[in-house]
Amino acid sequence: MKTLSLEAAETIGLQAVAWLAANDELFPVFTGSTGASEADFRSSLQDPVFQASVLDFLMMDDAWVIAFCDMQNIPYDRIMQARAVLPGGGQVHWT
């Protein structure tokens, strides 16, 4: 599996943020579960840490992953690849 560049990962993160903001059903679920206001959401669009949190949220439900990836015409595993590159996405080794 080819590793995404940080720029490519941030692009996917930004696409996910835009997709979530336009989703009238899912956006309130995100803001309700994170405590983020719409102003927080708007001010954090370019923040890779925030983008990573949006990808984490989307990966909670396969249907959300499929809907986002189908809309962006990207492979379903691309979200996980992007998340691994963004801040806090490294593999945790417990041993």
Secondary structure by P-SEA (a helix, b strand, c coil): cccccaaaaaaaaaaaaaaaaaccccaaaaaaaacccaaaaaaacccaaaaaaaaaaaaccaaaaaaaaaaaccccaaaaaaaaacccccccccc
